[in-house]
């Protein structure tokens, strides 16, 4: 089974919840979310402070 991958240009808690609801199922336990901040030197690279731990 291929994994489903969701993309968004908007990175907010509300958007993450919206994507979670699109799964239309309950996930047991903790859920991991991978955020890719781009690559240094590219125009979409996310710079500090957005990539600092919360």
N, CA, C and O atoms as a CHARMM CRD file, in Angstrom:
* protein
*
  216
    1    1 UNK  N      0.83900  -1.17900   0.00000 PROA 1      0.00000
    2    1 UNK  CA     0.00000   0.00000   0.00000 PROA 1      0.00000
    3    1 UNK  C      0.88600   1.24500   0.00000 PROA 1      0.00000
    4    1 UNK  O      1.78600   1.36900   0.83000 PROA 1      0.00000
    5    2 UNK  N      0.63300   2.15400  -0.91900 PROA 2      0.00000
    6    2 UNK  CA     1.39000   3.39600  -0.98200 PROA 2      0.00000
    7    2 UNK  C      0.88700   4.35700   0.08900 PROA 2      0.00000
    8    2 UNK  O     -0.31600   4.43500   0.33600 PROA 2      0.00000
    9    3 UNK  N      1.80700   5.09300   0.72900 PROA 3      0.00000
   10    3 UNK  CA     1.36400   6.06800   1.72400 PROA 3      0.00000
   11    3 UNK  C      0.73000   7.27400   1.04800 PROA 3      0.00000
   12    3 UNK  O      1.09000   7.63200  -0.07400 PROA 3      0.00000
   13    4 UNK  N     -0.21200   7.89400   1.73900 PROA 4      0.00000
   14    4 UNK  CA    -0.79500   9.13800   1.24700 PROA 4      0.00000
   15    4 UNK  C      0.06900  10.28400   1.74200 PROA 4      0.00000
   16    4 UNK  O      0.48800  10.30200   2.90000 PROA 4      0.00000
   17    5 UNK  N      0.33200  11.23000   0.87300 PROA 5      0.00000
   18    5 UNK  CA     1.14500  12.38800   1.21700 PROA 5      0.00000
   19    5 UNK  C      0.30500  13.63000   0.97300 PROA 5      0.00000
   20    5 UNK  O     -0.30200  13.78100  -0.08700 PROA 5      0.00000
   21    6 UNK  N      0.27300  14.51700   1.95800 PROA 6      0.00000
   22    6 UNK  CA    -0.49100  15.75800   1.85400 PROA 6      0.00000
   23    6 UNK  C      0.48400  16.92600   1.83500 PROA 6      0.00000
   24    6 UNK  O      1.44300  16.96300   2.60600 PROA 6      0.00000
   25    7 UNK  N      0.23200  17.87100   0.95400 PROA 7      0.00000
   26    7 UNK  CA     1.06600  19.05700   0.84000 PROA 7      0.00000
   27    7 UNK  C      0.23600  20.29200   1.14500 PROA 7      0.00000
   28    7 UNK  O     -0.96100  20.33500   0.85900 PROA 7      0.00000
   29    8 UNK  N      0.87500  21.29100   1.72500 PROA 8      0.00000
   30    8 UNK  CA     0.22100  22.56500   1.95700 PROA 8      0.00000
   31    8 UNK  C      1.26000  23.67500   1.92200 PROA 8      0.00000
   32    8 UNK  O      2.39600  23.48100   2.35500 PROA 8      0.00000
   33    9 UNK  N      0.87800  24.81700   1.41700 PROA 9      0.00000
   34    9 UNK  CA     1.74500  25.99000   1.46100 PROA 9      0.00000
   35    9 UNK  C      1.54100  26.74900   2.76000 PROA 9      0.00000
   36    9 UNK  O      2.37100  27.57300   3.14500 PROA 9      0.00000
   37   10 UNK  N      0.43100  26.46900   3.43600 PROA 10     0.00000
   38   10 UNK  CA     0.10100  27.13200   4.68800 PROA 10     0.00000
   39   10 UNK  C      0.50500  26.23000   5.84700 PROA 10     0.00000
   40   10 UNK  O     -0.01500  25.12300   5.98200 PROA 10     0.00000
   41   11 UNK  N      1.42500  26.69400   6.68200 PROA 11     0.00000
   42   11 UNK  CA     1.88000  25.90400   7.82100 PROA 11     0.00000
   43   11 UNK  C      1.35200  26.55200   9.09900 PROA 11     0.00000
   44   11 UNK  O      1.98900  27.42900   9.68200 PROA 11     0.00000
   45   12 UNK  N      0.17300  26.09700   9.51700 PROA 12     0.00000
   46   12 UNK  CA    -0.44800  26.58500  10.74500 PROA 12     0.00000
   47   12 UNK  C     -1.04100  25.39300  11.48700 PROA 12     0.00000
   48   12 UNK  O     -1.29500  24.35300  10.87800 PROA 12     0.00000
   49   13 UNK  N     -1.26500  25.52700  12.79000 PROA 13     0.00000
   50   13 UNK  CA    -1.92900  24.43600  13.51500 PROA 13     0.00000
   51   13 UNK  C     -3.29400  24.09300  12.91800 PROA 13     0.00000
   52   13 UNK  O     -3.67600  22.92400  12.86900 PROA 13     0.00000
   53   14 UNK  N     -4.01900  25.10100  12.46800 PROA 14     0.00000
   54   14 UNK  CA    -5.34200  24.87200  11.88400 PROA 14     0.00000
   55   14 UNK  C     -5.24900  24.04000  10.60700 PROA 14     0.00000
   56   14 UNK  O     -6.08500  23.16800  10.37200 PROA 14     0.00000
   57   15 UNK  N     -4.24500  24.30300   9.78800 PROA 15     0.00000
   58   15 UNK  CA    -4.07200  23.55500   8.53900 PROA 15     0.00000
   59   15 UNK  C     -3.70100  22.10100   8.81900 PROA 15     0.00000
   60   15 UNK  O     -4.15600  21.19600   8.11900 PROA 15     0.00000
   61   16 UNK  N     -2.87900  21.87600   9.83700 PROA 16     0.00000
   62   16 UNK  CA    -2.51400  20.50200  10.20300 PROA 16     0.00000
   63   16 UNK  C     -3.75200  19.73600  10.64800 PROA 16     0.00000
   64   16 UNK  O     -3.93200  18.58000  10.26500 PROA 16     0.00000
   65   17 UNK  N     -4.59800  20.35800  11.44500 PROA 17     0.00000
   66   17 UNK  CA    -5.83700  19.71400  11.89100 PROA 17     0.00000
   67   17 UNK  C     -6.73900  19.42600  10.70100 PROA 17     0.00000
   68   17 UNK  O     -7.35900  18.36400  10.63500 PROA 17     0.00000
   69   18 UNK  N     -6.81800  20.35600   9.76400 PROA 18     0.00000
   70   18 UNK  CA    -7.63400  20.14600   8.55800 PROA 18     0.00000
   71   18 UNK  C     -7.14300  18.93200   7.76900 PROA 18     0.00000
   72   18 UNK  O     -7.94900  18.12600   7.30400 PROA 18     0.00000
   73   19 UNK  N     -5.82900  18.80200   7.61800 PROA 19     0.00000
   74   19 UNK  CA    -5.28700  17.65200   6.89200 PROA 19     0.00000
   75   19 UNK  C     -5.54500  16.35500   7.65600 PROA 19     0.00000
   76   19 UNK  O     -5.84300  15.32700   7.04900 PROA 19     0.00000
   77   20 UNK  N     -5.43200  16.39800   8.97900 PROA 20     0.00000
   78   20 UNK  CA    -5.71400  15.21800   9.80200 PROA 20     0.00000
   79   20 UNK  C     -7.15400  14.76400   9.60700 PROA 20     0.00000
   80   20 UNK  O     -7.42000  13.56600   9.50700 PROA 20     0.00000
   81   21 UNK  N     -8.07900  15.70700   9.55100 PROA 21     0.00000
   82   21 UNK  CA    -9.49200  15.36900   9.36200 PROA 21     0.00000
   83   21 UNK  C     -9.74700  14.75900   7.98900 PROA 21     0.00000
   84   21 UNK  O    -10.69500  13.99000   7.82800 PROA 21     0.00000
   85   22 UNK  N     -8.92400  15.08400   7.00100 PROA 22     0.00000
   86   22 UNK  CA    -9.08400  14.51700   5.66600 PROA 22     0.00000
   87   22 UNK  C     -8.79300  13.01700   5.64500 PROA 22     0.00000
   88   22 UNK  O     -9.20200  12.31900   4.71700 PROA 22     0.00000
   89   23 UNK  N     -8.09300  12.52100   6.65700 PROA 23     0.00000
   90   23 UNK  CA    -7.81000  11.08400   6.72400 PROA 23     0.00000
   91   23 UNK  C     -9.08100  10.27600   6.91300 PROA 23     0.00000
   92   23 UNK  O     -9.15700   9.12200   6.49100 PROA 23     0.00000
   93   24 UNK  N    -10.07300  10.87600   7.54400 PROA 24     0.00000
   94   24 UNK  CA   -11.37800  10.25000   7.77100 PROA 24     0.00000
   95   24 UNK  C    -11.25000   8.91800   8.50700 PROA 24     0.00000
   96   24 UNK  O    -11.96000   7.96000   8.20200 PROA 24     0.00000
   97   25 UNK  N    -10.34000   8.86600   9.47800 PROA 25     0.00000
   98   25 UNK  CA   -10.19800   7.68400  10.32200 PROA 25     0.00000
   99   25 UNK  C     -9.51300   8.09200  11.62100 PROA 25     0.00000
  100   25 UNK  O     -8.88900   9.15100  11.69700 PROA 25     0.00000
  101   26 UNK  N     -9.63100   7.25700  12.62500 PROA 26     0.00000
  102   26 UNK  CA    -8.97000   7.51200  13.90100 PROA 26     0.00000
  103   26 UNK  C     -7.60600   6.83200  13.89200 PROA 26     0.00000
  104   26 UNK  O     -7.49000   5.66600  13.51300 PROA 26     0.00000
  105   27 UNK  N     -6.59600   7.54600  14.30200 PROA 27     0.00000
  106   27 UNK  CA    -5.25700   6.97900  14.39000 PROA 27     0.00000
  107   27 UNK  C     -4.91600   6.76700  15.85800 PROA 27     0.00000
  108   27 UNK  O     -4.98400   7.70900  16.64700 PROA 27     0.00000
  109   28 UNK  N     -4.55200   5.54900  16.23600 PROA 28     0.00000
  110   28 UNK  CA    -4.22300   5.29400  17.63400 PROA 28     0.00000
  111   28 UNK  C     -2.85000   5.85900  17.99600 PROA 28     0.00000
  112   28 UNK  O     -1.94700   5.89200  17.16100 PROA 28     0.00000
  113   29 UNK  N     -2.70200   6.29300  19.21800 PROA 29     0.00000
  114   29 UNK  CA    -1.39600   6.75100  19.69600 PROA 29     0.00000
  115   29 UNK  C     -0.99800   8.10100  19.14100 PROA 29     0.00000
  116   29 UNK  O     -1.84400   8.93000  18.80600 PROA 29     0.00000
  117   30 UNK  N      0.30000   8.30600  19.05000 PROA 30     0.00000
  118   30 UNK  CA     0.83800   9.56700  18.55200 PROA 30     0.00000
  119   30 UNK  C      0.93200   9.54000  17.03200 PROA 30     0.00000
  120   30 UNK  O      1.05500   8.47500  16.42700 PROA 30     0.00000
  121   31 UNK  N      0.87500  10.70900  16.42700 PROA 31     0.00000
  122   31 UNK  CA     0.96700  10.84000  14.97700 PROA 31     0.00000
  123   31 UNK  C      2.17700  11.70200  14.65400 PROA 31     0.00000
  124   31 UNK  O      2.33600  12.78600  15.21600 PROA 31     0.00000
  125   32 UNK  N      3.02800  11.23100  13.75700 PROA 32     0.00000
  126   32 UNK  CA     4.20300  11.99500  13.34600 PROA 32     0.00000
  127   32 UNK  C      3.85900  12.85500  12.14200 PROA 32     0.00000
  128   32 UNK  O      3.11400  12.44000  11.25400 PROA 32     0.00000
  129   33 UNK  N      4.40900  14.05100  12.12800 PROA 33     0.00000
  130   33 UNK  CA     4.22600  14.96000  10.99900 PROA 33     0.00000
  131   33 UNK  C      5.61100  15.37700  10.53200 PROA 33     0.00000
  132   33 UNK  O      6.41300  15.88300  11.31700 PROA 33     0.00000
  133   34 UNK  N      5.88500  15.16400   9.26100 PROA 34     0.00000
  134   34 UNK  CA     7.17700  15.54700   8.70600 PROA 34     0.00000
  135   34 UNK  C      7.03100  16.90500   8.02900 PROA 34     0.00000
  136   34 UNK  O      6.15500  17.10600   7.18700 PROA 34     0.00000
  137   35 UNK  N      7.89100  17.81600   8.40800 PROA 35     0.00000
  138   35 UNK  CA     7.89800  19.14700   7.80100 PROA 35     0.00000
  139   35 UNK  C      9.24000  19.32400   7.11800 PROA 35     0.00000
  140   35 UNK  O     10.28800  19.19800   7.75200 PROA 35     0.00000
  141   36 UNK  N      9.21000  19.61200   5.83800 PROA 36     0.00000
  142   36 UNK  CA    10.44400  19.83200   5.08500 PROA 36     0.00000
  143   36 UNK  C     10.62200  21.33000   4.91800 PROA 36     0.00000
  144   36 UNK  O      9.75000  22.01100   4.38000 PROA 36     0.00000
  145   37 UNK  N     11.75500  21.84000   5.38100 PROA 37     0.00000
  146   37 UNK  CA    11.98200  23.28700   5.34600 PROA 37     0.00000
  147   37 UNK  C     12.71300  23.74300   4.09500 PROA 37     0.00000
  148   37 UNK  O     13.13600  24.89600   4.01200 PROA 37     0.00000
  149   38 UNK  N     12.86400  22.87000   3.13900 PROA 38     0.00000
  150   38 UNK  CA    13.56200  23.23500   1.91300 PROA 38     0.00000
  151   38 UNK  C     15.06600  23.07900   2.07400 PROA 38     0.00000
  152   38 UNK  O     15.54700  22.61000   3.10500 PROA 38     0.00000
  153   39 UNK  N     15.78400  23.46900   1.06700 PROA 39     0.00000
  154   39 UNK  CA    17.23400  23.33900   1.09000 PROA 39     0.00000
  155   39 UNK  C     17.87200  24.70900   1.03200 PROA 39     0.00000
  156   39 UNK  O     17.43100  25.58400   0.28700 PROA 39     0.00000
  157   40 UNK  N     18.92300  24.88900   1.83300 PROA 40     0.00000
  158   40 UNK  CA    19.61400  26.16900   1.90800 PROA 40     0.00000
  159   40 UNK  C     20.01700  26.63700   0.51300 PROA 40     0.00000
  160   40 UNK  O     20.57500  25.87600  -0.27600 PROA 40     0.00000
  161   41 UNK  N     19.72600  27.88700   0.23200 PROA 41     0.00000
  162   41 UNK  CA    20.05900  28.46300  -1.06400 PROA 41     0.00000
  163   41 UNK  C     18.89400  28.49200  -2.03500 PROA 41     0.00000
  164   41 UNK  O     18.91400  29.25900  -2.99800 PROA 41     0.00000
  165   42 UNK  N     17.87700  27.67000  -1.80100 PROA 42     0.00000
  166   42 UNK  CA    16.69400  27.67700  -2.66100 PROA 42     0.00000
  167   42 UNK  C     15.73100  28.76500  -2.21500 PROA 42     0.00000
  168   42 UNK  O     15.75600  29.17900  -1.05600 PROA 42     0.00000
  169   43 UNK  N     14.88600  29.23000  -3.12100 PROA 43     0.00000
  170   43 UNK  CA    13.98900  30.34400  -2.80900 PROA 43     0.00000
  171   43 UNK  C     12.92300  29.98900  -1.77300 PROA 43     0.00000
  172   43 UNK  O     12.38400  30.89400  -1.13700 PROA 43     0.00000
  173   44 UNK  N     12.60300  28.72600  -1.58000 PROA 44     0.00000
  174   44 UNK  CA    11.57400  28.33200  -0.61500 PROA 44     0.00000
  175   44 UNK  C     12.14400  27.86700   0.71700 PROA 44     0.00000
  176   44 UNK  O     11.40200  27.34700   1.55000 PROA 44     0.00000
  177   45 UNK  N     13.43300  28.04100   0.93500 PROA 45     0.00000
  178   45 UNK  CA    14.06600  27.62700   2.18500 PROA 45     0.00000
  179   45 UNK  C     13.51200  28.44700   3.34400 PROA 45     0.00000
  180   45 UNK  O     13.49400  29.67700   3.28700 PROA 45     0.00000
  181   46 UNK  N     13.05800  27.76100   4.40200 PROA 46     0.00000
  182   46 UNK  CA    12.52900  28.44600   5.58200 PROA 46     0.00000
  183   46 UNK  C     13.68100  28.80800   6.50900 PROA 46     0.00000
  184   46 UNK  O     14.45000  27.94300   6.92900 PROA 46     0.00000
  185   47 UNK  N     13.79000  30.08300   6.81900 PROA 47     0.00000
  186   47 UNK  CA    14.87900  30.55900   7.67600 PROA 47     0.00000
  187   47 UNK  C     14.40000  30.73300   9.11000 PROA 47     0.00000
  188   47 UNK  O     13.20400  30.65600   9.39300 PROA 47     0.00000
  189   48 UNK  N     15.34100  30.96700  10.00100 PROA 48     0.00000
  190   48 UNK  CA    15.01100  31.23200  11.40900 PROA 48     0.00000
  191   48 UNK  C     14.04300  32.40200  11.49000 PROA 48     0.00000
  192   48 UNK  O     14.13900  33.27900  10.63100 PROA 48     0.00000
  193   49 UNK  N     13.13100  32.49700  12.42800 PROA 49     0.00000
  194   49 UNK  CA    12.96000  31.63900  13.59700 PROA 49     0.00000
  195   49 UNK  C     11.99400  30.48000  13.37600 PROA 49     0.00000
  196   49 UNK  O     11.71900  29.73700  14.31800 PROA 49     0.00000
  197   50 UNK  N     11.46800  30.29900  12.16100 PROA 50     0.00000
  198   50 UNK  CA    10.43900  29.27100  11.96300 PROA 50     0.00000
  199   50 UNK  C     10.98300  27.86200  12.17700 PROA 50     0.00000
  200   50 UNK  O     10.21200  26.96000  12.50600 PROA 50     0.00000
  201   51 UNK  N     12.28000  27.64700  12.00000 PROA 51     0.00000
  202   51 UNK  CA    12.80500  26.29300  12.14700 PROA 51     0.00000
  203   51 UNK  C     13.41500  26.02500  13.52100 PROA 51     0.00000
  204   51 UNK  O     14.10400  25.02300  13.70700 PROA 51     0.00000
  205   52 UNK  N     13.16600  26.91200  14.48300 PROA 52     0.00000
  206   52 UNK  CA    13.64400  26.69100  15.84500 PROA 52     0.00000
  207   52 UNK  C     12.65100  25.83300  16.61300 PROA 52     0.00000
  208   52 UNK  O     11.45100  25.88400  16.34400 PROA 52     0.00000
  209   53 UNK  N     13.14100  25.03900  17.57600 PROA 53     0.00000
  210   53 UNK  CA    12.21600  24.22200  18.38200 PROA 53     0.00000
  211   53 UNK  C     11.22400  25.08800  19.15200 PROA 53     0.00000
  212   53 UNK  O     11.53900  26.21300  19.54000 PROA 53     0.00000
  213   54 UNK  N     10.03500  24.56000  19.36800 PROA 54     0.00000
  214   54 UNK  CA     9.03900  25.31100  20.13400 PROA 54     0.00000
  215   54 UNK  C      9.07200  24.90300  21.57900 PROA 54     0.00000
  216   54 UNK  O      8.30300  25.42600  22.38600 PROA 54     0.00000
